[in-house]
């Protein structure tokens, strides 16, 4: 199975569709993204933008999900920003303004205090 994200004019993922791999095969039996896009265009109609994504995060950074952004320049999907104070690093992962506590369990980010709060288990 292959996965394709439908992105809008602002490159925001609207949905993710599953396509059977047989619809991606060229005449040599090799998978091509363009064949999957052509299949989806026939199925859903033209006028949509489709970008292949990987459930195993093998390419384009991470698997796309609804609300993610597709960065065309860097050819990656970026998760929605979790908090206003967080910044995007060079690997396109969101990072808090204060490093994660060690160990990284039982803490939740408090945007109001800009600190990590210990969660009761």
GIQUI-V998879 format. One record per run of one state. SS is the DSSP state (2 for helix, 1 for strand, 0 for the rest). FROM is the first residue (numbers start at 1). TO is the last residue. If there is no record, write none. Layout:
SS:FROM:TO ; SS:FROM:TO
This chain:
0:1:1 ; 1:2:7 ; 0:8:11 ; 1:12:19 ; 0:20:20 ; 2:21:24 ; 1:25:25 ; 0:26:30 ; 1:31:31 ; 0:32:32 ; 2:33:44 ; 0:45:48 ; 1:49:53 ; 0:54:68 ; 1:69:71 ; 0:72:75 ; 1:76:78 ; 0:79:86 ; 1:87:88 ; 0:89:93 ; 1:94:95 ; 0:96:106 ; 1:107:110 ; 0:111:114 ; 1:115:118 ; 0:119:121
